[in-house]
């Protein structure tokens, strides 16, 4: 994983590492943020859950566990030049292709999340009979845009001010 961290850091990314030990000094030098978990392989659950998409590199049983955990909790996985026998995983031959596929999958997850949130708003205002829905924090933290909310509510038959 040090090579992936190095590449991300050299590309200008902020690299976060979930270290299996309690000792942050055991982390590689390319990590901007080190989170010492003391969890050993159990930290694989955190790795699988932390992102919107997992890019799996060639590895061993720990990587395979991360892939299985990611799929079990609904996270998409893109495998780079490995893991061809694992079901329900997208495959990429190059790092660039893996990143492109991961971005497409992440965007799809974001669109689905926005649709679910706006759908809950629509349900509260129609079936639930609510006169208003408190969603300011969703807008503030970027979970949902005002435009997306209005579009979904209008598509559901509610009159919205544009």
PABA-482199 format. One record per residue: x, y, z of N, C-alpha, C, O in turn; residue in one letter; residue number from 1. Coordinates in steps of 0.2 Angstrom, whole numbers, plus 5000, padded with zeros to 4 digits. Layout:
<nodes>
X,Y,Z,X,Y,Z,X,Y,Z,X,Y,Z,A,NUM
...
</nodes>
This chain:
<nodes>
5004,4994,5000,5000,5000,5000,5004,5006,5000,5002,5012,4999,X,1
5011,5006,5002,5015,5012,5002,5015,5015,4995,5015,5021,4994,X,2
5016,5010,4989,5016,5013,4983,5010,5017,4981,5010,5022,4978,X,3
5004,5015,4983,4998,5018,4982,4998,5025,4985,4996,5030,4983,X,4
5000,5025,4992,5000,5031,4996,5005,5036,4993,5004,5042,4992,X,5
5011,5033,4990,5016,5038,4987,5013,5041,4981,5014,5047,4980,X,6
5010,5037,4977,5007,5040,4970,5001,5045,4972,5001,5050,4969,X,7
4997,5044,4977,4992,5048,4979,4995,5055,4981,4993,5060,4980,X,8
5000,5054,4986,5003,5060,4988,5007,5064,4983,5006,5070,4983,X,9
5010,5061,4978,5014,5064,4973,5009,5068,4968,5010,5073,4965,X,10
5003,5065,4968,4998,5068,4964,4994,5074,4967,4989,5076,4964,X,11
4996,5075,4973,4993,5081,4977,4987,5079,4981,4984,5083,4984,X,12
4986,5072,4982,4981,5070,4987,4982,5070,4994,4988,5070,4996,X,13
4977,5071,4998,4978,5070,5005,4977,5063,5007,4972,5060,5006,X,14
4983,5059,5009,4982,5052,5010,4981,5050,5017,4985,5053,5022,X,15
4976,5047,5019,4974,5044,5025,4976,5037,5026,4974,5033,5021,X,16
4979,5035,5031,4981,5028,5032,4978,5025,5039,4979,5028,5044,X,17
4974,5020,5038,4971,5016,5044,4977,5011,5046,4977,5005,5043,X,18
4981,5012,5050,4986,5008,5052,4984,5002,5057,4980,5003,5061,X,19
4986,4996,5055,4983,4990,5059,4986,4990,5067,4983,4987,5071,X,20
4992,4994,5068,4994,4994,5075,4992,5000,5078,4989,5004,5076,X,21
4994,5000,5085,4993,5006,5089,4999,5011,5088,4998,5017,5090,X,22
5004,5009,5084,5010,5013,5084,5010,5017,5077,5011,5015,5072,X,23
5009,5024,5077,5009,5028,5071,5015,5028,5068,5016,5030,5062,X,24
5021,5027,5071,5027,5027,5068,5028,5021,5063,5033,5021,5059,X,25
5024,5016,5063,5024,5010,5059,5021,5012,5052,5021,5008,5047,X,26
5018,5018,5051,5015,5020,5045,5020,5022,5040,5025,5024,5042,X,27
5018,5022,5034,5023,5024,5029,5023,5032,5028,5019,5035,5031,X,28
5029,5034,5026,5030,5041,5026,5026,5045,5021,5026,5052,5022,X,29
5022,5042,5017,5018,5046,5012,5011,5048,5015,5007,5051,5012,X,30
5009,5046,5021,5003,5047,5024,5003,5054,5027,5007,5056,5031,X,31
4998,5058,5025,4997,5064,5028,4993,5064,5035,4994,5068,5039,X,32
4988,5059,5035,4985,5058,5041,4985,5050,5043,4984,5046,5039,X,33
4988,5049,5049,4988,5042,5051,4983,5041,5057,4983,5045,5062,X,34
4980,5035,5056,4975,5033,5061,4977,5027,5063,4975,5021,5060,X,35
4980,5026,5069,4982,5020,5072,4976,5016,5075,4974,5019,5080,X,36
4974,5011,5072,4968,5007,5075,4969,5002,5080,4965,5001,5084,X,37
4975,4999,5080,4977,4993,5085,4972,4988,5083,4971,4983,5088,X,38
4969,4987,5077,4964,4982,5076,4967,4976,5072,4963,4972,5070,X,39
4973,4977,5069,4975,4971,5065,4971,4971,5059,4969,4976,5056,X,40
4970,4965,5057,4966,4964,5051,4958,4966,5052,4955,4967,5047,X,41
4956,4967,5058,4949,4969,5059,4948,4976,5056,4943,4978,5055,X,42
4954,4980,5055,4953,4986,5052,4951,4986,5045,4949,4991,5042,X,43
4951,4980,5042,4948,4980,5035,4941,4982,5034,4939,4984,5029,X,44
4937,4981,5040,4930,4984,5039,4930,4991,5038,4926,4994,5035,X,45
4935,4995,5042,4935,5002,5041,4938,5004,5034,4935,5009,5032,X,46
4942,5000,5032,4945,5002,5025,4939,5001,5020,4938,5005,5016,X,47
4935,4996,5021,4930,4994,5016,4924,4999,5017,4921,5001,5012,X,48
4923,5002,5023,4917,5007,5024,4919,5014,5023,4915,5018,5022,X,49
4926,5015,5023,4928,5022,5023,4927,5026,5016,4926,5032,5017,X,50
4927,5023,5011,4926,5026,5004,4920,5025,5001,4916,5020,5003,X,51
4919,5028,4995,4913,5027,4991,4914,5021,4987,4909,5018,4985,X,52
4920,5020,4985,4922,5015,4980,4929,5012,4983,4933,5016,4985,X,53
4930,5006,4982,4937,5003,4984,4940,5001,4977,4937,4997,4973,X,54
4947,5003,4977,4951,5000,4971,4956,4995,4974,4960,4997,4979,X,55
4955,4989,4972,4959,4984,4975,4965,4982,4970,4964,4981,4964,X,56
4971,4982,4973,4977,4981,4970,4978,4973,4971,4975,4970,4975,X,57
4983,4970,4967,4985,4964,4969,4987,4963,4976,4991,4967,4978,X,58
4985,4958,4979,4987,4957,4986,4986,4950,4988,4986,4945,4985,X,59
4985,4949,4995,4984,4943,4998,4977,4942,5001,4973,4946,4999,X,60
4977,4938,5007,4970,4937,5010,4967,4943,5013,4961,4944,5013,X,61
4972,4948,5015,4969,4954,5018,4965,4958,5013,4960,4961,5014,X,62
4968,4959,5007,4965,4962,5002,4958,4959,5000,4953,4962,4998,X,63
4958,4952,4999,4952,4949,4997,4947,4950,5003,4941,4950,5001,X,64
4949,4950,5009,4944,4951,5014,4941,4958,5013,4935,4959,5014,X,65
4945,4963,5012,4943,4970,5011,4938,4970,5005,4933,4974,5005,X,66
4939,4967,5000,4935,4966,4994,4928,4963,4996,4923,4966,4995,X,67
4928,4958,5000,4922,4954,5002,4918,4959,5007,4912,4959,5006,X,68
4921,4962,5011,4918,4967,5016,4915,4973,5012,4909,4974,5014,X,69
4918,4975,5007,4916,4981,5003,4909,4979,5000,4904,4982,5000,X,70
4910,4973,4997,4904,4971,4993,4898,4969,4998,4892,4970,4996,X,71
4900,4966,5004,4894,4965,5009,4891,4971,5011,4885,4970,5013,X,72
4894,4977,5011,4891,4983,5014,4889,4987,5008,4887,4993,5009,X,73
4889,4985,5002,4886,4988,4996,4891,4993,4993,4889,4997,4989,X,74
4898,4993,4995,4902,4997,4991,4905,4994,4985,4907,4988,4985,X,75
4905,4998,4979,4908,4995,4973,4915,4994,4974,4919,4997,4978,X,76
4918,4989,4970,4925,4988,4970,4927,4987,4963,4924,4984,4958,X,77
4933,4991,4962,4937,4990,4955,4943,4987,4957,4947,4989,4961,X,78
4944,4981,4953,4951,4978,4954,4956,4979,4949,4954,4979,4943,X,79
4962,4981,4951,4967,4983,4946,4971,4977,4945,4975,4975,4949,X,80
4971,4974,4939,4975,4969,4936,4976,4963,4941,4981,4960,4942,X,81
4970,4962,4944,4970,4956,4949,4963,4954,4951,4958,4958,4949,X,82
4962,4949,4955,4955,4947,4957,4950,4946,4952,4944,4947,4953,X,83
4952,4943,4946,4947,4942,4941,4942,4936,4942,4937,4936,4939,X,84
4944,4932,4947,4939,4927,4949,4934,4929,4954,4929,4925,4956,X,85
4934,4935,4957,4930,4937,4962,4923,4940,4958,4924,4945,4954,X,86
4918,4938,4960,4911,4940,4957,4909,4947,4959,4911,4949,4965,X,87
4906,4950,4955,4903,4957,4957,4908,4962,4958,4907,4967,4962,X,88
4914,4962,4954,4919,4967,4955,4921,4969,4948,4921,4965,4943,X,89
4921,4976,4947,4923,4979,4940,4931,4978,4940,4935,4978,4945,X,90
4933,4977,4934,4940,4976,4932,4943,4981,4928,4940,4984,4924,X,91
4950,4983,4930,4953,4988,4926,4960,4985,4924,4963,4981,4929,X,92
4963,4987,4919,4970,4985,4917,4975,4990,4919,4981,4988,4920,X,93
4973,4996,4919,4978,5001,4921,4976,5005,4927,4970,5005,4928,X,94
4980,5009,4930,4978,5013,4935,4974,5018,4933,4969,5020,4937,X,95
4975,5021,4928,4970,5027,4925,4963,5024,4924,4958,5027,4926,X,96
4963,5018,4921,4956,5015,4920,4953,5013,4927,4947,5014,4927,X,97
4957,5011,4931,4954,5010,4938,4951,5016,4941,4945,5016,4944,X,98
4955,5022,4941,4952,5028,4944,4946,5030,4940,4941,5033,4943,X,99
4946,5030,4933,4940,5032,4929,4934,5028,4931,4929,5031,4932,X,100
4935,5021,4932,4929,5017,4933,4927,5019,4941,4921,5019,4942,X,101
4931,5020,4945,4930,5021,4952,4926,5028,4952,4921,5029,4956,X,102
4928,5033,4949,4924,5039,4949,4917,5039,4946,4913,5042,4949,X,103
4916,5035,4941,4910,5034,4938,4905,5030,4943,4900,5032,4944,X,104
4908,5025,4947,4904,5021,4952,4903,5026,4958,4897,5026,4960,X,105
4907,5030,4960,4906,5035,4965,4901,5040,4963,4896,5041,4968,X,106
4901,5042,4957,4896,5047,4955,4889,5044,4955,4884,5047,4957,X,107
4889,5038,4953,4882,5034,4953,4880,5033,4960,4874,5034,4962,X,108
4884,5032,4965,4882,5031,4972,4879,5038,4975,4875,5038,4979,X,109
4883,5043,4973,4881,5050,4975,4874,5051,4972,4869,5054,4976,X,110
4873,5050,4966,4866,5051,4963,4860,5047,4966,4855,5050,4968,X,111
4862,5041,4968,4857,5037,4971,4856,5039,4978,4850,5039,4980,X,112
4861,5042,4982,4860,5044,4989,4855,5051,4988,4851,5051,4992,X,113
4857,5055,4983,4853,5061,4983,4846,5059,4981,4841,5062,4984,X,114
4845,5054,4977,4838,5052,4975,4834,5049,4981,4828,5051,4982,X,115
4838,5045,4986,4835,5043,4992,4833,5048,4997,4827,5048,4999,X,116
4837,5053,4998,4836,5059,5002,4830,5063,5000,4825,5064,5004,X,117
4830,5065,4993,4825,5069,4991,4818,5065,4991,4813,5067,4992,X,118
4818,5058,4990,4813,5054,4990,4809,5054,4997,4803,5054,4998,X,119
4814,5054,5002,4811,5054,5009,4808,5061,5010,4802,5061,5014,X,120
4810,5066,5008,4807,5073,5008,4800,5073,5005,4795,5075,5008,X,121
4800,5070,4999,4794,5070,4995,4789,5066,4999,4783,5067,5000,X,122
4791,5060,5002,4786,5056,5006,4784,5059,5012,4778,5059,5013,X,123
4788,5063,5015,4786,5067,5021,4781,5072,5020,4776,5073,5023,X,124
4782,5075,5014,4777,5081,5012,4771,5078,5009,4766,5082,5009,X,125
4771,5072,5006,4765,5070,5003,4761,5065,5007,4756,5066,5010,X,126
4764,5059,5008,4761,5053,5012,4760,5055,5019,4756,5053,5022,X,127
4766,5058,5021,4766,5060,5029,4762,5066,5031,4760,5067,5036,X,128
4760,5070,5026,4756,5076,5027,4759,5081,5030,4756,5086,5033,X,129
4766,5081,5030,4770,5087,5033,4769,5093,5029,4768,5093,5023,X,130
4769,5099,5033,4769,5105,5029,4776,5108,5027,4777,5112,5023,X,131
4781,5105,5031,4788,5107,5030,4792,5101,5031,4791,5097,5035,X,132
4798,5102,5029,4804,5097,5030,4810,5100,5032,4812,5105,5028,X,133
4813,5099,5038,4819,5102,5040,4825,5099,5037,4827,5093,5038,X,134
4828,5102,5032,4834,5099,5028,4840,5103,5027,4844,5102,5023,X,135
4840,5109,5031,4845,5114,5031,4852,5111,5032,4857,5112,5028,X,136
4853,5106,5036,4859,5103,5037,4862,5099,5031,4868,5098,5030,X,137
4857,5096,5028,4858,5092,5022,4861,5097,5016,4866,5095,5013,X,138
4858,5102,5016,4861,5107,5011,4868,5110,5013,4872,5111,5009,X,139
4868,5112,5020,4874,5115,5022,4880,5110,5021,4886,5112,5019,X,140
4879,5104,5023,4885,5099,5022,4886,5096,5016,4890,5091,5015,X,141
4882,5098,5011,4883,5096,5004,4880,5089,5002,4881,5086,4997,X,142
4876,5086,5007,4873,5080,5006,4868,5080,5000,4866,5076,4996,X,143
4865,5086,4999,4859,5087,4994,4859,5095,4992,4860,5099,4996,X,144
4859,5096,4986,4858,5103,4983,4851,5105,4983,4846,5101,4982,X,145
4850,5111,4984,4843,5114,4984,4840,5112,4977,4834,5111,4976,X,146
4844,5113,4972,4841,5112,4965,4839,5104,4964,4834,5103,4962,X,147
4843,5100,4967,4841,5093,4966,4835,5091,4970,4831,5087,4968,X,148
4834,5094,4976,4828,5093,4980,4822,5096,4977,4817,5093,4976,X,149
4823,5102,4974,4817,5105,4970,4815,5101,4964,4809,5100,4963,X,150
4820,5098,4960,4819,5094,4955,4815,5088,4956,4810,5086,4953,X,151
4817,5085,4962,4814,5078,4964,4807,5080,4966,4802,5076,4965,X,152
4806,5085,4970,4799,5086,4973,4795,5088,4967,4789,5086,4967,X,153
4797,5092,4962,4793,5094,4956,4791,5087,4952,4785,5087,4950,X,154
4796,5083,4951,4795,5077,4948,4790,5072,4952,4786,5068,4948,X,155
4789,5073,4958,4784,5070,4962,4778,5073,4962,4773,5070,4966,X,156
4777,5078,4959,4770,5081,4959,4769,5087,4963,4763,5090,4963,X,157
4774,5089,4967,4773,5095,4971,4775,5102,4968,4780,5102,4963,X,158
4771,5107,4969,4773,5113,4966,4779,5116,4970,4779,5117,4976,X,159
4784,5118,4966,4790,5121,4970,4791,5128,4966,4790,5129,4960,X,160
4794,5133,4970,4796,5139,4968,4803,5139,4965,4807,5136,4968,X,161
4804,5141,4959,4810,5141,4955,4814,5147,4955,4819,5148,4953,X,162
</nodes>
